[in-house]
């Protein structure tokens, strides 16, 4: 079984004539760390670009909202009921009422 020692960049393992020690190179180790960091960063950026492109595609499928609020009401998906009735909220203030569908239950 090989035993690595990261602080000293050494790895020791049993061999046929005793322990085999393999020494690492600090400069090569730093270069590998820097390269793997750049690779990881580029993979994260690529994934974020995919998510961004998906969000842009979903947003482009949505109909554009008109800048005038009155146009938004005209193009909205909410439709008022044809038959409505007013229900007084407070008998002492007749100007305070709620509008509901005429065919709804009184409960």
NUFI-255909 format. One line per 3 residues: number of its first residue (from 1); their letters; for each residue x, y, z of N, C-alpha, C. Coordinates in steps of 0.1 Angstrom, whole numbers, plus 5000, padded with zeros to 4 digits. Layout:
N
NUM = a = X/Y/Z/X/Y/Z/X/Y/Z ~ ...
//
This chain:
107
1 = xxx = 5008/4988/5000/5000/5000/5000/5009/5012/5000 ~ 5006/5022/4991/5014/5034/4990/5008/5044/5001 ~ 5017/5052/5007/5013/5062/5016/5019/5076/5012
4 = xxx = 5010/5085/5007/5015/5098/5003/5016/5108/5015 ~ 5026/5116/5014/5028/5127/5024/5027/5140/5017 ~ 5016/5147/5018/5014/5159/5010/5023/5171/5013
7 = xxx = 5026/5172/5026/5035/5184/5030/5049/5183/5024 ~ 5054/5171/5023/5068/5169/5018/5068/5164/5004 ~ 5056/5163/4997/5055/5157/4984/5063/5144/4982
10 = xxx = 5061/5135/4991/5068/5122/4990/5057/5111/4991 ~ 5060/5100/4984/5051/5089/4985/5060/5077/4988 ~ 5056/5069/4997/5064/5057/5001/5055/5045/4999
13 = xxx = 5062/5034/4994/5055/5021/4992/5065/5010/4993 ~ 5060/4998/4997/5069/4987/4998/5073/4982/4984 ~ 5086/4978/4984/5092/4973/4972/5098/4959/4974
16 = xxx = 5104/4952/4964/5109/4939/4966/5122/4939/4974 ~ 5129/4951/4975/5142/4952/4982/5141/4963/4993 ~ 5129/4966/4998/5127/4976/5008/5117/4987/5004
19 = xxx = 5117/4998/5011/5107/5009/5009/5112/5017/4997 ~ 5102/5020/4988/5105/5028/4976/5099/5042/4979 ~ 5108/5052/4978/5103/5066/4981/5104/5074/4968
22 = xxx = 5092/5080/4965/5091/5088/4953/5090/5103/4957 ~ 5099/5112/4953/5098/5126/4957/5091/5133/4946 ~ 5083/5143/4950/5076/5152/4940/5083/5164/4937
25 = xxx = 5078/5172/4928/5085/5185/4924/5075/5196/4928 ~ 5080/5206/4936/5071/5216/4941/5066/5225/4930 ~ 5075/5229/4920/5071/5237/4909/5061/5231/4900
28 = xxx = 5063/5218/4898/5053/5210/4890/5040/5209/4897 ~ 5040/5207/4910/5028/5206/4918/5021/5219/4918 ~ 5027/5231/4919/5021/5244/4919/5015/5246/4905
31 = xxx = 5022/5242/4894/5017/5244/4881/5004/5235/4879 ~ 5004/5223/4884/4992/5215/4883/4980/5220/4891 ~ 4983/5226/4903/4972/5232/4910/4966/5244/4903
34 = xxx = 4975/5252/4897/4970/5264/4890/4962/5260/4877 ~ 4967/5250/4870/4960/5245/4858/4946/5239/4862 ~ 4946/5231/4873/4933/5225/4877/4923/5236/4882
37 = xxx = 4928/5246/4888/4920/5257/4892/4914/5265/4880 ~ 4922/5267/4870/4917/5273/4858/4906/5265/4851 ~ 4909/5252/4851/4899/5242/4845/4886/5242/4852
40 = xxx = 4887/5242/4866/4875/5242/4874/4867/5255/4872 ~ 4874/5266/4871/4867/5279/4869/4861/5280/4855 ~ 4867/5274/4845/4861/5275/4832/4849/5266/4831
43 = xxx = 4849/5254/4838/4838/5245/4838/4826/5252/4845 ~ 4829/5259/4856/4818/5266/4863/4812/5277/4854 ~ 4821/5285/4847/4816/5295/4839/4808/5290/4827
46 = xxx = 4812/5278/4822/4804/5272/4811/4791/5268/4816 ~ 4790/5262/4828/4777/5258/4833/4768/5270/4836 ~ 4774/5281/4841/4766/5293/4843/4761/5299/4830
49 = xxx = 4769/5298/4819/4764/5303/4806/4753/5294/4801 ~ 4753/5281/4804/4742/5273/4800/4729/5276/4807 ~ 4730/5279/4820/4719/5283/4828/4713/5296/4823
52 = xxx = 4722/5306/4820/4718/5319/4816/4711/5318/4802 ~ 4717/5310/4793/4711/5308/4780/4697/5302/4781 ~ 4695/5292/4790/4682/5286/4792/4672/5297/4798
55 = xxx = 4677/5305/4807/4668/5316/4813/4664/5326/4802 ~ 4673/5329/4793/4670/5339/4783/4660/5333/4773 ~ 4662/5320/4770/4653/5313/4761/4639/5313/4767
58 = xxx = 4638/5310/4780/4625/5309/4786/4618/5323/4786 ~ 4627/5333/4789/4621/5347/4789/4617/5352/4776 ~ 4624/5347/4765/4620/5352/4752/4607/5345/4747
61 = xxx = 4603/5334/4753/4591/5327/4750/4579/5334/4756 ~ 4581/5342/4767/4570/5349/4773/4566/5361/4765 ~ 4553/5364/4764/4549/5376/4757/4554/5389/4764
64 = xxx = 4558/5399/4756/4563/5411/4762/4552/5419/4768 ~ 4555/5425/4780/4545/5433/4787/4544/5447/4781 ~ 4532/5452/4778/4531/5465/4773/4535/5476/4783
67 = xxx = 4541/5487/4778/4546/5497/4788/4534/5505/4794 ~ 4523/5506/4788/4511/5513/4793/4503/5503/4802 ~ 4500/5506/4814/4492/5497/4823/4478/5494/4817
70 = xxx = 4473/5504/4810/4459/5502/4805/4460/5491/4794 ~ 4471/5491/4786/4472/5480/4776/4474/5467/4783 ~ 4481/5467/4794/4483/5454/4801/4470/5448/4806
73 = xxx = 4461/5457/4810/4447/5452/4814/4440/5447/4802 ~ 4441/5453/4791/4434/5448/4779/4440/5435/4774 ~ 4453/5433/4776/4459/5420/4771/4461/5410/4781
76 = xxx = 4457/5412/4793/4458/5403/4804/4450/5390/4803 ~ 4453/5380/4810/4446/5368/4809/4434/5367/4819 ~ 4433/5377/4828/4422/5378/4838/4410/5384/4831
79 = xxx = 4399/5377/4831/4386/5382/4826/4376/5383/4837 ~ 4369/5395/4837/4359/5397/4847/4347/5388/4844 ~ 4340/5385/4854/4327/5377/4852/4317/5386/4846
82 = xxx = 4309/5380/4837/4298/5388/4830/4288/5393/4840 ~ 4283/5384/4849/4273/5387/4858/4279/5388/4872 ~ 4278/5400/4878/4284/5402/4891/4274/5408/4901
85 = xxx = 4276/5407/4914/4268/5414/4923/4277/5420/4934 ~ 4272/5431/4940/4279/5438/4950/4274/5434/4964 ~ 4284/5431/4973/4280/5427/4986/4286/5438/4996
88 = xxx = 4277/5443/5004/4281/5454/5013/4290/5448/5024 ~ 4301/5454/5027/4310/5450/5037/4306/5456/5050 ~ 4301/5468/5050/4297/5475/5063/4284/5482/5060
91 = xxx = 4273/5478/5067/4260/5485/5064/4260/5500/5067 ~ 4269/5505/5075/4269/5519/5078/4277/5527/5067 ~ 4285/5520/5059/4292/5526/5048/4289/5519/5035
94 = xxx = 4279/5524/5028/4275/5517/5016/4285/5518/5004 ~ 4295/5527/5005/4305/5528/4995/4315/5517/4996 ~ 4315/5510/5007/4324/5499/5009/4317/5486/5006
97 = xxx = 4322/5480/4995/4315/5467/4990/4325/5459/4983 ~ 4322/5446/4981/4330/5436/4974/4322/5432/4962 ~ 4328/5429/4951/4321/5424/4939/4325/5410/4937
100 = xxx = 4314/5401/4936/4316/5387/4934/4308/5383/4922 ~ 4310/5371/4918/4302/5365/4907/4287/5363/4912 ~ 4278/5365/4903/4263/5364/4906/4259/5350/4910
103 = xxx = 4266/5340/4905/4262/5326/4907/4269/5320/4919 ~ 4277/5328/4926/4284/5322/4938/4275/5321/4950 ~ 4278/5311/4958/4270/5309/4971/4272/5321/4980
106 = xx = 4262/5323/4989/4263/5334/4998/4273/5331/5010 ~ 4277/5319/5011/4286/5315/5022/4300/5319/5020
//
